């Protein structure tokens, strides 16, 4: 992650104010959204592995926690505290924020959210990345060369998955699903407000309970080709009369 962030810092532009010229279109980017309890990070790495075998001009990378780490660097805050702002189911009072960050290091939650969204958008603009969660489908909605994936599964499958992966009881798993879904609704609403997106749109929705990672990755690679999101980045063919 360190090398990834160093590379990013050296290329960093604040996309919300960016007016410079690019030598390529924004993207390509793949976003993966999921219902609580649907595993997806392994799919992201499986997909990156398959894409990196296709001899693209750049290596595909997977981004998840890196978003919060990079935002924390820019805000000079603890990454866990940045992430905590997005796990509020109710608005955080001023006193609680002061206690969380300390008076000298206090940053308004609105600024934290804006920074996280700007970092996500900058990664998406830079391209050749698979962004896992973080409302990336909303943040990257305007990028033409993007594929947005949604993973869903029956509630019972998600409960059992959480019980198995975490050693939780059924009640603990159900509580986790309910709590995190509330947090994600607040997070998505903040992203939709910033980017004036009226609704979430996905190119493909998969029933996670029916496909393994390798099969899903193959299907997504095919979808990437069918949507032609890589065409703008391939070497130009020289026309010989």
Rosetta constraint file for C-alpha pairs under 8 A:
AtomPair CA 1 CA 5 HARMONIC 6.21 0.50
AtomPair CA 1 CA 66 HARMONIC 6.95 0.50
AtomPair CA 2 CA 6 HARMONIC 6.16 0.50
AtomPair CA 3 CA 7 HARMONIC 6.13 0.50
AtomPair CA 4 CA 8 HARMONIC 6.18 0.50
AtomPair CA 5 CA 9 HARMONIC 6.03 0.50
AtomPair CA 5 CA 66 HARMONIC 7.73 0.50
AtomPair CA 5 CA 70 HARMONIC 6.75 0.50
AtomPair CA 6 CA 10 HARMONIC 6.31 0.50
AtomPair CA 7 CA 11 HARMONIC 6.50 0.50
AtomPair CA 8 CA 12 HARMONIC 5.71 0.50
AtomPair CA 8 CA 123 HARMONIC 7.90 0.50
AtomPair CA 12 CA 122 HARMONIC 7.50 0.50
AtomPair CA 13 CA 18 HARMONIC 6.64 0.50
AtomPair CA 13 CA 122 HARMONIC 7.10 0.50
AtomPair CA 14 CA 18 HARMONIC 5.86 0.50
AtomPair CA 14 CA 118 HARMONIC 6.87 0.50
AtomPair CA 14 CA 119 HARMONIC 7.95 0.50
AtomPair CA 14 CA 122 HARMONIC 7.06 0.50
AtomPair CA 15 CA 118 HARMONIC 6.41 0.50
AtomPair CA 15 CA 121 HARMONIC 6.91 0.50
AtomPair CA 15 CA 122 HARMONIC 5.77 0.50
AtomPair CA 16 CA 118 HARMONIC 6.69 0.50
AtomPair CA 24 CA 232 HARMONIC 7.55 0.50
AtomPair CA 24 CA 233 HARMONIC 7.25 0.50
AtomPair CA 25 CA 232 HARMONIC 7.10 0.50
AtomPair CA 26 CA 124 HARMONIC 7.32 0.50
AtomPair CA 26 CA 125 HARMONIC 4.42 0.50
AtomPair CA 26 CA 126 HARMONIC 6.19 0.50
AtomPair CA 26 CA 127 HARMONIC 6.34 0.50
AtomPair CA 26 CA 143 HARMONIC 6.56 0.50
AtomPair CA 26 CA 144 HARMONIC 7.88 0.50
AtomPair CA 26 CA 145 HARMONIC 7.24 0.50
AtomPair CA 27 CA 124 HARMONIC 5.76 0.50
AtomPair CA 27 CA 125 HARMONIC 4.95 0.50
AtomPair CA 27 CA 126 HARMONIC 5.89 0.50
AtomPair CA 27 CA 127 HARMONIC 3.78 0.50
AtomPair CA 27 CA 128 HARMONIC 6.41 0.50
AtomPair CA 27 CA 143 HARMONIC 6.75 0.50
AtomPair CA 27 CA 144 HARMONIC 7.81 0.50
AtomPair CA 27 CA 145 HARMONIC 5.64 0.50
AtomPair CA 27 CA 146 HARMONIC 6.63 0.50
AtomPair CA 28 CA 124 HARMONIC 7.37 0.50
AtomPair CA 28 CA 125 HARMONIC 7.66 0.50
AtomPair CA 28 CA 126 HARMONIC 7.95 0.50
AtomPair CA 28 CA 127 HARMONIC 4.65 0.50
AtomPair CA 28 CA 128 HARMONIC 5.29 0.50
AtomPair CA 28 CA 129 HARMONIC 7.20 0.50
AtomPair CA 28 CA 145 HARMONIC 4.98 0.50
AtomPair CA 28 CA 146 HARMONIC 5.56 0.50
AtomPair CA 28 CA 229 HARMONIC 6.27 0.50
AtomPair CA 28 CA 230 HARMONIC 6.51 0.50
AtomPair CA 29 CA 124 HARMONIC 5.77 0.50
AtomPair CA 29 CA 125 HARMONIC 7.90 0.50
AtomPair CA 29 CA 127 HARMONIC 5.39 0.50
AtomPair CA 29 CA 128 HARMONIC 5.65 0.50
AtomPair CA 29 CA 129 HARMONIC 5.23 0.50
AtomPair CA 29 CA 130 HARMONIC 5.90 0.50
AtomPair CA 29 CA 131 HARMONIC 7.47 0.50
AtomPair CA 29 CA 145 HARMONIC 6.71 0.50
AtomPair CA 29 CA 146 HARMONIC 4.80 0.50
AtomPair CA 29 CA 147 HARMONIC 6.58 0.50
AtomPair CA 30 CA 129 HARMONIC 6.50 0.50
AtomPair CA 30 CA 130 HARMONIC 4.68 0.50
AtomPair CA 30 CA 131 HARMONIC 6.30 0.50
AtomPair CA 30 CA 146 HARMONIC 5.59 0.50
AtomPair CA 30 CA 147 HARMONIC 4.82 0.50
AtomPair CA 30 CA 148 HARMONIC 5.87 0.50
AtomPair CA 30 CA 149 HARMONIC 7.52 0.50
AtomPair CA 31 CA 130 HARMONIC 5.67 0.50
AtomPair CA 31 CA 131 HARMONIC 4.83 0.50
AtomPair CA 31 CA 132 HARMONIC 5.97 0.50
AtomPair CA 31 CA 133 HARMONIC 7.08 0.50
AtomPair CA 31 CA 136 HARMONIC 5.98 0.50
AtomPair CA 31 CA 137 HARMONIC 5.59 0.50
AtomPair CA 31 CA 146 HARMONIC 7.66 0.50
AtomPair CA 31 CA 147 HARMONIC 6.41 0.50
AtomPair CA 31 CA 148 HARMONIC 4.89 0.50
AtomPair CA 31 CA 149 HARMONIC 6.01 0.50
AtomPair CA 32 CA 40 HARMONIC 7.49 0.50
AtomPair CA 32 CA 44 HARMONIC 7.65 0.50
AtomPair CA 32 CA 130 HARMONIC 7.41 0.50
AtomPair CA 32 CA 131 HARMONIC 6.33 0.50
AtomPair CA 32 CA 132 HARMONIC 4.95 0.50
AtomPair CA 32 CA 133 HARMONIC 5.73 0.50
AtomPair CA 32 CA 136 HARMONIC 7.75 0.50
AtomPair CA 32 CA 137 HARMONIC 7.39 0.50
AtomPair CA 32 CA 148 HARMONIC 6.26 0.50
AtomPair CA 32 CA 149 HARMONIC 4.85 0.50
AtomPair CA 32 CA 150 HARMONIC 5.92 0.50
AtomPair CA 32 CA 151 HARMONIC 7.43 0.50
AtomPair CA 33 CA 132 HARMONIC 6.59 0.50
AtomPair CA 33 CA 133 HARMONIC 4.95 0.50
AtomPair CA 33 CA 135 HARMONIC 7.27 0.50
AtomPair CA 33 CA 136 HARMONIC 7.83 0.50
AtomPair CA 33 CA 137 HARMONIC 7.23 0.50
AtomPair CA 33 CA 148 HARMONIC 7.76 0.50
AtomPair CA 33 CA 149 HARMONIC 6.08 0.50
AtomPair CA 33 CA 150 HARMONIC 4.73 0.50
AtomPair CA 33 CA 151 HARMONIC 6.18 0.50
AtomPair CA 34 CA 38 HARMONIC 6.05 0.50
AtomPair CA 34 CA 39 HARMONIC 7.79 0.50
AtomPair CA 34 CA 40 HARMONIC 7.24 0.50
AtomPair CA 34 CA 133 HARMONIC 7.14 0.50
AtomPair CA 34 CA 150 HARMONIC 5.42 0.50
AtomPair CA 34 CA 151 HARMONIC 4.43 0.50
AtomPair CA 34 CA 152 HARMONIC 6.00 0.50
AtomPair CA 35 CA 150 HARMONIC 7.99 0.50
AtomPair CA 35 CA 151 HARMONIC 6.31 0.50
AtomPair CA 35 CA 152 HARMONIC 5.36 0.50
AtomPair CA 35 CA 153 HARMONIC 7.35 0.50
AtomPair CA 35 CA 181 HARMONIC 7.94 0.50
AtomPair CA 36 CA 158 HARMONIC 7.29 0.50
AtomPair CA 36 CA 177 HARMONIC 5.57 0.50
AtomPair CA 36 CA 180 HARMONIC 6.91 0.50
AtomPair CA 36 CA 181 HARMONIC 6.53 0.50
AtomPair CA 37 CA 158 HARMONIC 4.57 0.50
AtomPair CA 37 CA 159 HARMONIC 6.72 0.50
AtomPair CA 37 CA 161 HARMONIC 6.52 0.50
AtomPair CA 37 CA 162 HARMONIC 5.95 0.50
AtomPair CA 37 CA 177 HARMONIC 6.81 0.50
AtomPair CA 38 CA 151 HARMONIC 6.69 0.50
AtomPair CA 38 CA 152 HARMONIC 6.54 0.50
AtomPair CA 38 CA 153 HARMONIC 6.71 0.50
AtomPair CA 38 CA 158 HARMONIC 6.04 0.50
AtomPair CA 38 CA 161 HARMONIC 7.64 0.50
AtomPair CA 38 CA 208 HARMONIC 6.65 0.50
AtomPair CA 39 CA 43 HARMONIC 7.99 0.50
AtomPair CA 39 CA 208 HARMONIC 7.89 0.50
AtomPair CA 40 CA 44 HARMONIC 6.40 0.50
AtomPair CA 40 CA 132 HARMONIC 7.67 0.50
AtomPair CA 40 CA 151 HARMONIC 7.60 0.50
AtomPair CA 41 CA 45 HARMONIC 6.51 0.50
AtomPair CA 41 CA 132 HARMONIC 6.81 0.50
AtomPair CA 42 CA 46 HARMONIC 6.14 0.50
AtomPair CA 42 CA 213 HARMONIC 6.85 0.50
AtomPair CA 43 CA 47 HARMONIC 6.01 0.50
AtomPair CA 43 CA 213 HARMONIC 4.91 0.50
AtomPair CA 43 CA 214 HARMONIC 7.35 0.50
AtomPair CA 43 CA 216 HARMONIC 7.29 0.50
AtomPair CA 43 CA 217 HARMONIC 6.45 0.50
AtomPair CA 44 CA 48 HARMONIC 6.20 0.50
AtomPair CA 44 CA 62 HARMONIC 6.52 0.50
AtomPair CA 44 CA 130 HARMONIC 6.54 0.50
AtomPair CA 44 CA 132 HARMONIC 7.14 0.50
AtomPair CA 44 CA 217 HARMONIC 7.93 0.50
AtomPair CA 45 CA 49 HARMONIC 6.13 0.50
AtomPair CA 45 CA 62 HARMONIC 6.54 0.50
AtomPair CA 46 CA 50 HARMONIC 6.43 0.50
AtomPair CA 46 CA 213 HARMONIC 6.74 0.50
AtomPair CA 46 CA 214 HARMONIC 6.55 0.50
AtomPair CA 46 CA 217 HARMONIC 6.24 0.50
AtomPair CA 47 CA 51 HARMONIC 6.16 0.50
AtomPair CA 47 CA 214 HARMONIC 7.95 0.50
AtomPair CA 47 CA 217 HARMONIC 4.84 0.50
AtomPair CA 47 CA 218 HARMONIC 7.59 0.50
AtomPair CA 47 CA 220 HARMONIC 7.57 0.50
AtomPair CA 47 CA 221 HARMONIC 7.32 0.50
AtomPair CA 48 CA 52 HARMONIC 6.00 0.50
AtomPair CA 48 CA 60 HARMONIC 5.66 0.50
AtomPair CA 48 CA 61 HARMONIC 6.50 0.50
AtomPair CA 48 CA 62 HARMONIC 7.01 0.50
AtomPair CA 48 CA 130 HARMONIC 7.32 0.50
AtomPair CA 49 CA 53 HARMONIC 6.66 0.50
AtomPair CA 50 CA 54 HARMONIC 7.14 0.50
AtomPair CA 50 CA 217 HARMONIC 7.48 0.50
AtomPair CA 50 CA 218 HARMONIC 7.85 0.50
AtomPair CA 50 CA 221 HARMONIC 7.68 0.50
AtomPair CA 51 CA 55 HARMONIC 7.90 0.50
AtomPair CA 51 CA 56 HARMONIC 7.70 0.50
AtomPair CA 51 CA 60 HARMONIC 6.91 0.50
AtomPair CA 51 CA 221 HARMONIC 7.17 0.50
AtomPair CA 52 CA 56 HARMONIC 6.75 0.50
AtomPair CA 52 CA 59 HARMONIC 5.94 0.50
AtomPair CA 52 CA 60 HARMONIC 6.14 0.50
AtomPair CA 56 CA 234 HARMONIC 7.38 0.50
AtomPair CA 57 CA 233 HARMONIC 7.46 0.50
AtomPair CA 57 CA 234 HARMONIC 7.44 0.50
AtomPair CA 58 CA 128 HARMONIC 6.67 0.50
AtomPair CA 59 CA 128 HARMONIC 6.65 0.50
AtomPair CA 60 CA 128 HARMONIC 4.75 0.50
AtomPair CA 60 CA 129 HARMONIC 5.18 0.50
AtomPair CA 60 CA 130 HARMONIC 7.21 0.50
AtomPair CA 61 CA 128 HARMONIC 6.62 0.50
AtomPair CA 61 CA 129 HARMONIC 4.77 0.50
AtomPair CA 61 CA 130 HARMONIC 6.16 0.50
AtomPair CA 62 CA 129 HARMONIC 5.78 0.50
AtomPair CA 62 CA 130 HARMONIC 4.81 0.50
AtomPair CA 62 CA 131 HARMONIC 6.01 0.50
AtomPair CA 62 CA 132 HARMONIC 7.28 0.50
AtomPair CA 63 CA 67 HARMONIC 6.75 0.50
AtomPair CA 63 CA 129 HARMONIC 6.98 0.50
AtomPair CA 63 CA 130 HARMONIC 6.16 0.50
AtomPair CA 63 CA 131 HARMONIC 4.85 0.50
AtomPair CA 63 CA 132 HARMONIC 6.07 0.50
AtomPair CA 64 CA 68 HARMONIC 7.94 0.50
AtomPair CA 64 CA 131 HARMONIC 6.16 0.50
AtomPair CA 64 CA 132 HARMONIC 5.17 0.50
AtomPair CA 64 CA 133 HARMONIC 6.88 0.50
AtomPair CA 64 CA 134 HARMONIC 7.45 0.50
AtomPair CA 65 CA 69 HARMONIC 6.52 0.50
AtomPair CA 66 CA 70 HARMONIC 6.04 0.50
AtomPair CA 67 CA 71 HARMONIC 6.22 0.50
AtomPair CA 67 CA 116 HARMONIC 6.74 0.50
AtomPair CA 67 CA 119 HARMONIC 6.63 0.50
AtomPair CA 67 CA 120 HARMONIC 6.38 0.50
AtomPair CA 68 CA 72 HARMONIC 5.97 0.50
AtomPair CA 68 CA 79 HARMONIC 5.64 0.50
AtomPair CA 68 CA 80 HARMONIC 7.84 0.50
AtomPair CA 68 CA 82 HARMONIC 6.52 0.50
AtomPair CA 68 CA 83 HARMONIC 6.32 0.50
AtomPair CA 68 CA 116 HARMONIC 6.72 0.50
AtomPair CA 69 CA 73 HARMONIC 6.32 0.50
AtomPair CA 69 CA 79 HARMONIC 5.20 0.50
AtomPair CA 70 CA 74 HARMONIC 6.52 0.50
AtomPair CA 70 CA 119 HARMONIC 7.21 0.50
AtomPair CA 71 CA 75 HARMONIC 6.19 0.50
AtomPair CA 71 CA 79 HARMONIC 7.52 0.50
AtomPair CA 71 CA 82 HARMONIC 7.55 0.50
AtomPair CA 71 CA 112 HARMONIC 7.68 0.50
AtomPair CA 71 CA 115 HARMONIC 6.03 0.50
AtomPair CA 71 CA 116 HARMONIC 5.36 0.50
AtomPair CA 71 CA 119 HARMONIC 6.51 0.50
AtomPair CA 72 CA 76 HARMONIC 5.55 0.50
AtomPair CA 72 CA 77 HARMONIC 4.86 0.50
AtomPair CA 72 CA 78 HARMONIC 5.94 0.50
AtomPair CA 72 CA 79 HARMONIC 4.97 0.50
AtomPair CA 72 CA 82 HARMONIC 6.30 0.50
AtomPair CA 73 CA 77 HARMONIC 6.66 0.50
AtomPair CA 73 CA 79 HARMONIC 7.95 0.50
AtomPair CA 74 CA 115 HARMONIC 7.83 0.50
AtomPair CA 75 CA 107 HARMONIC 7.72 0.50
AtomPair CA 75 CA 112 HARMONIC 7.35 0.50
AtomPair CA 75 CA 115 HARMONIC 7.87 0.50
AtomPair CA 76 CA 105 HARMONIC 7.83 0.50
AtomPair CA 77 CA 81 HARMONIC 6.96 0.50
AtomPair CA 77 CA 82 HARMONIC 6.91 0.50
AtomPair CA 77 CA 101 HARMONIC 7.69 0.50
AtomPair CA 77 CA 105 HARMONIC 7.37 0.50
AtomPair CA 78 CA 82 HARMONIC 6.51 0.50
AtomPair CA 79 CA 83 HARMONIC 6.25 0.50
AtomPair CA 80 CA 84 HARMONIC 6.09 0.50
AtomPair CA 81 CA 85 HARMONIC 6.63 0.50
AtomPair CA 81 CA 100 HARMONIC 7.40 0.50
AtomPair CA 81 CA 101 HARMONIC 7.64 0.50
AtomPair CA 82 CA 86 HARMONIC 7.39 0.50
AtomPair CA 82 CA 112 HARMONIC 6.77 0.50
AtomPair CA 83 CA 87 HARMONIC 6.87 0.50
AtomPair CA 84 CA 88 HARMONIC 6.94 0.50
AtomPair CA 85 CA 109 HARMONIC 6.39 0.50
AtomPair CA 85 CA 112 HARMONIC 7.69 0.50
AtomPair CA 85 CA 113 HARMONIC 7.76 0.50
AtomPair CA 86 CA 113 HARMONIC 7.60 0.50
AtomPair CA 86 CA 183 HARMONIC 6.91 0.50
AtomPair CA 86 CA 184 HARMONIC 7.87 0.50
AtomPair CA 86 CA 186 HARMONIC 7.62 0.50
AtomPair CA 86 CA 187 HARMONIC 5.85 0.50
AtomPair CA 87 CA 180 HARMONIC 7.74 0.50
AtomPair CA 87 CA 183 HARMONIC 5.08 0.50
AtomPair CA 87 CA 184 HARMONIC 7.57 0.50
AtomPair CA 87 CA 187 HARMONIC 7.73 0.50
AtomPair CA 88 CA 92 HARMONIC 6.96 0.50
AtomPair CA 88 CA 183 HARMONIC 6.10 0.50
AtomPair CA 88 CA 186 HARMONIC 7.56 0.50
AtomPair CA 89 CA 182 HARMONIC 6.22 0.50
AtomPair CA 89 CA 183 HARMONIC 5.37 0.50
AtomPair CA 89 CA 186 HARMONIC 6.65 0.50
AtomPair CA 92 CA 96 HARMONIC 6.46 0.50
AtomPair CA 92 CA 97 HARMONIC 6.76 0.50
AtomPair CA 93 CA 97 HARMONIC 6.61 0.50
AtomPair CA 94 CA 98 HARMONIC 6.31 0.50
AtomPair CA 95 CA 99 HARMONIC 6.26 0.50
AtomPair CA 96 CA 100 HARMONIC 6.13 0.50
AtomPair CA 97 CA 101 HARMONIC 6.10 0.50
AtomPair CA 97 CA 102 HARMONIC 7.75 0.50
AtomPair CA 97 CA 106 HARMONIC 6.90 0.50
AtomPair CA 97 CA 108 HARMONIC 7.98 0.50
AtomPair CA 98 CA 102 HARMONIC 5.05 0.50
AtomPair CA 98 CA 103 HARMONIC 5.33 0.50
AtomPair CA 98 CA 106 HARMONIC 5.97 0.50
AtomPair CA 99 CA 103 HARMONIC 7.59 0.50
AtomPair CA 101 CA 105 HARMONIC 5.53 0.50
AtomPair CA 101 CA 106 HARMONIC 5.23 0.50
AtomPair CA 101 CA 107 HARMONIC 7.69 0.50
AtomPair CA 102 CA 106 HARMONIC 5.84 0.50
AtomPair CA 107 CA 111 HARMONIC 6.76 0.50
AtomPair CA 107 CA 112 HARMONIC 6.84 0.50
AtomPair CA 108 CA 112 HARMONIC 6.47 0.50
AtomPair CA 109 CA 113 HARMONIC 6.14 0.50
AtomPair CA 110 CA 114 HARMONIC 6.18 0.50
AtomPair CA 111 CA 115 HARMONIC 6.10 0.50
AtomPair CA 112 CA 116 HARMONIC 6.26 0.50
AtomPair CA 113 CA 117 HARMONIC 6.19 0.50
AtomPair CA 113 CA 190 HARMONIC 7.78 0.50
AtomPair CA 114 CA 118 HARMONIC 6.05 0.50
AtomPair CA 114 CA 194 HARMONIC 7.96 0.50
AtomPair CA 115 CA 119 HARMONIC 6.11 0.50
AtomPair CA 116 CA 120 HARMONIC 6.25 0.50
AtomPair CA 117 CA 121 HARMONIC 6.14 0.50
AtomPair CA 117 CA 139 HARMONIC 6.71 0.50
AtomPair CA 117 CA 191 HARMONIC 7.21 0.50
AtomPair CA 118 CA 122 HARMONIC 6.05 0.50
AtomPair CA 119 CA 123 HARMONIC 6.27 0.50
AtomPair CA 120 CA 124 HARMONIC 6.18 0.50
AtomPair CA 120 CA 136 HARMONIC 6.72 0.50
AtomPair CA 120 CA 139 HARMONIC 7.07 0.50
AtomPair CA 121 CA 125 HARMONIC 5.97 0.50
AtomPair CA 121 CA 136 HARMONIC 7.82 0.50
AtomPair CA 121 CA 139 HARMONIC 5.98 0.50
AtomPair CA 121 CA 140 HARMONIC 6.23 0.50
AtomPair CA 122 CA 126 HARMONIC 6.10 0.50
AtomPair CA 123 CA 127 HARMONIC 6.36 0.50
AtomPair CA 123 CA 129 HARMONIC 7.33 0.50
AtomPair CA 124 CA 128 HARMONIC 7.84 0.50
AtomPair CA 124 CA 129 HARMONIC 6.77 0.50
AtomPair CA 124 CA 131 HARMONIC 7.83 0.50
AtomPair CA 124 CA 140 HARMONIC 6.46 0.50
AtomPair CA 125 CA 143 HARMONIC 7.63 0.50
AtomPair CA 131 CA 136 HARMONIC 6.44 0.50
AtomPair CA 132 CA 136 HARMONIC 7.36 0.50
AtomPair CA 133 CA 137 HARMONIC 7.89 0.50
AtomPair CA 135 CA 139 HARMONIC 6.45 0.50
AtomPair CA 135 CA 187 HARMONIC 7.39 0.50
AtomPair CA 135 CA 188 HARMONIC 5.87 0.50
AtomPair CA 135 CA 191 HARMONIC 6.83 0.50
AtomPair CA 136 CA 140 HARMONIC 5.81 0.50
AtomPair CA 137 CA 141 HARMONIC 5.69 0.50
AtomPair CA 137 CA 148 HARMONIC 5.92 0.50
AtomPair CA 137 CA 200 HARMONIC 7.56 0.50
AtomPair CA 137 CA 201 HARMONIC 7.79 0.50
AtomPair CA 137 CA 202 HARMONIC 7.66 0.50
AtomPair CA 138 CA 188 HARMONIC 7.78 0.50
AtomPair CA 138 CA 191 HARMONIC 6.59 0.50
AtomPair CA 138 CA 192 HARMONIC 6.51 0.50
AtomPair CA 138 CA 195 HARMONIC 7.44 0.50
AtomPair CA 138 CA 197 HARMONIC 7.00 0.50
AtomPair CA 138 CA 200 HARMONIC 6.58 0.50
AtomPair CA 139 CA 191 HARMONIC 6.67 0.50
AtomPair CA 139 CA 192 HARMONIC 7.93 0.50
AtomPair CA 139 CA 195 HARMONIC 6.76 0.50
AtomPair CA 140 CA 146 HARMONIC 7.57 0.50
AtomPair CA 141 CA 146 HARMONIC 7.94 0.50
AtomPair CA 144 CA 229 HARMONIC 7.54 0.50
AtomPair CA 145 CA 228 HARMONIC 7.66 0.50
AtomPair CA 145 CA 229 HARMONIC 4.35 0.50
AtomPair CA 145 CA 230 HARMONIC 7.06 0.50
AtomPair CA 146 CA 229 HARMONIC 6.19 0.50
AtomPair CA 147 CA 202 HARMONIC 7.82 0.50
AtomPair CA 147 CA 203 HARMONIC 6.27 0.50
AtomPair CA 147 CA 224 HARMONIC 6.79 0.50
AtomPair CA 147 CA 227 HARMONIC 7.86 0.50
AtomPair CA 147 CA 229 HARMONIC 7.62 0.50
AtomPair CA 148 CA 201 HARMONIC 7.73 0.50
AtomPair CA 148 CA 202 HARMONIC 4.98 0.50
AtomPair CA 148 CA 203 HARMONIC 5.25 0.50
AtomPair CA 148 CA 204 HARMONIC 6.79 0.50
AtomPair CA 149 CA 202 HARMONIC 5.72 0.50
AtomPair CA 149 CA 203 HARMONIC 6.05 0.50
AtomPair CA 149 CA 204 HARMONIC 5.13 0.50
AtomPair CA 149 CA 205 HARMONIC 5.91 0.50
AtomPair CA 149 CA 206 HARMONIC 7.72 0.50
AtomPair CA 150 CA 202 HARMONIC 6.39 0.50
AtomPair CA 150 CA 204 HARMONIC 6.30 0.50
AtomPair CA 150 CA 205 HARMONIC 4.57 0.50
AtomPair CA 150 CA 206 HARMONIC 6.28 0.50
AtomPair CA 151 CA 205 HARMONIC 5.83 0.50
AtomPair CA 151 CA 206 HARMONIC 5.06 0.50
AtomPair CA 151 CA 207 HARMONIC 6.16 0.50
AtomPair CA 151 CA 208 HARMONIC 5.70 0.50
AtomPair CA 152 CA 205 HARMONIC 7.12 0.50
AtomPair CA 152 CA 206 HARMONIC 6.10 0.50
AtomPair CA 152 CA 207 HARMONIC 5.05 0.50
AtomPair CA 152 CA 208 HARMONIC 5.62 0.50
AtomPair CA 152 CA 209 HARMONIC 7.97 0.50
AtomPair CA 153 CA 157 HARMONIC 6.40 0.50
AtomPair CA 153 CA 158 HARMONIC 6.48 0.50
AtomPair CA 153 CA 207 HARMONIC 5.17 0.50
AtomPair CA 153 CA 208 HARMONIC 5.35 0.50
AtomPair CA 153 CA 209 HARMONIC 5.65 0.50
AtomPair CA 154 CA 158 HARMONIC 6.51 0.50
AtomPair CA 154 CA 209 HARMONIC 7.62 0.50
AtomPair CA 155 CA 159 HARMONIC 6.19 0.50
AtomPair CA 156 CA 160 HARMONIC 6.21 0.50
AtomPair CA 157 CA 161 HARMONIC 6.05 0.50
AtomPair CA 157 CA 209 HARMONIC 6.89 0.50
AtomPair CA 158 CA 162 HARMONIC 6.25 0.50
AtomPair CA 159 CA 163 HARMONIC 6.24 0.50
AtomPair CA 159 CA 170 HARMONIC 6.75 0.50
AtomPair CA 159 CA 173 HARMONIC 5.64 0.50
AtomPair CA 159 CA 174 HARMONIC 6.32 0.50
AtomPair CA 159 CA 177 HARMONIC 7.93 0.50
AtomPair CA 160 CA 164 HARMONIC 6.09 0.50
AtomPair CA 160 CA 170 HARMONIC 7.60 0.50
AtomPair CA 161 CA 165 HARMONIC 6.05 0.50
AtomPair CA 162 CA 166 HARMONIC 5.77 0.50
AtomPair CA 162 CA 167 HARMONIC 7.55 0.50
AtomPair CA 162 CA 168 HARMONIC 6.92 0.50
AtomPair CA 162 CA 173 HARMONIC 5.90 0.50
AtomPair CA 163 CA 167 HARMONIC 5.15 0.50
AtomPair CA 163 CA 168 HARMONIC 4.58 0.50
AtomPair CA 163 CA 169 HARMONIC 6.00 0.50
AtomPair CA 163 CA 170 HARMONIC 6.45 0.50
AtomPair CA 163 CA 173 HARMONIC 6.18 0.50
AtomPair CA 164 CA 168 HARMONIC 7.28 0.50
AtomPair CA 168 CA 172 HARMONIC 5.85 0.50
AtomPair CA 168 CA 173 HARMONIC 6.19 0.50
AtomPair CA 169 CA 173 HARMONIC 6.26 0.50
AtomPair CA 170 CA 174 HARMONIC 6.23 0.50
AtomPair CA 171 CA 175 HARMONIC 6.14 0.50
AtomPair CA 172 CA 176 HARMONIC 6.11 0.50
AtomPair CA 173 CA 177 HARMONIC 6.28 0.50
AtomPair CA 174 CA 178 HARMONIC 6.29 0.50
AtomPair CA 175 CA 179 HARMONIC 6.05 0.50
AtomPair CA 176 CA 180 HARMONIC 5.96 0.50
AtomPair CA 177 CA 181 HARMONIC 6.00 0.50
AtomPair CA 178 CA 182 HARMONIC 6.46 0.50
AtomPair CA 179 CA 183 HARMONIC 6.50 0.50
AtomPair CA 180 CA 184 HARMONIC 6.11 0.50
AtomPair CA 181 CA 185 HARMONIC 6.19 0.50
AtomPair CA 182 CA 186 HARMONIC 6.57 0.50
AtomPair CA 183 CA 187 HARMONIC 6.29 0.50
AtomPair CA 184 CA 188 HARMONIC 5.97 0.50
AtomPair CA 185 CA 189 HARMONIC 6.09 0.50
AtomPair CA 186 CA 190 HARMONIC 6.36 0.50
AtomPair CA 187 CA 191 HARMONIC 6.47 0.50
AtomPair CA 188 CA 192 HARMONIC 6.02 0.50
AtomPair CA 189 CA 193 HARMONIC 6.04 0.50
AtomPair CA 190 CA 194 HARMONIC 6.36 0.50
AtomPair CA 191 CA 195 HARMONIC 6.23 0.50
AtomPair CA 192 CA 196 HARMONIC 5.45 0.50
AtomPair CA 192 CA 197 HARMONIC 4.83 0.50
AtomPair CA 192 CA 198 HARMONIC 6.81 0.50
AtomPair CA 192 CA 199 HARMONIC 7.72 0.50
AtomPair CA 193 CA 197 HARMONIC 6.88 0.50
AtomPair CA 207 CA 211 HARMONIC 7.21 0.50
AtomPair CA 208 CA 212 HARMONIC 7.62 0.50
AtomPair CA 211 CA 215 HARMONIC 6.21 0.50
AtomPair CA 211 CA 216 HARMONIC 6.14 0.50
AtomPair CA 212 CA 216 HARMONIC 6.23 0.50
AtomPair CA 213 CA 217 HARMONIC 6.00 0.50
AtomPair CA 214 CA 218 HARMONIC 6.30 0.50
AtomPair CA 215 CA 219 HARMONIC 6.37 0.50
AtomPair CA 216 CA 220 HARMONIC 6.15 0.50
AtomPair CA 217 CA 221 HARMONIC 6.17 0.50
AtomPair CA 218 CA 222 HARMONIC 6.36 0.50
AtomPair CA 219 CA 223 HARMONIC 6.23 0.50
AtomPair CA 220 CA 224 HARMONIC 6.11 0.50
AtomPair CA 221 CA 225 HARMONIC 6.46 0.50
AtomPair CA 222 CA 226 HARMONIC 6.16 0.50
AtomPair CA 223 CA 227 HARMONIC 6.00 0.50
AtomPair CA 224 CA 228 HARMONIC 6.17 0.50
AtomPair CA 224 CA 229 HARMONIC 6.08 0.50
AtomPair CA 224 CA 230 HARMONIC 7.42 0.50
AtomPair CA 225 CA 229 HARMONIC 6.86 0.50
AtomPair CA 225 CA 230 HARMONIC 7.17 0.50
AtomPair CA 230 CA 234 HARMONIC 6.66 0.50
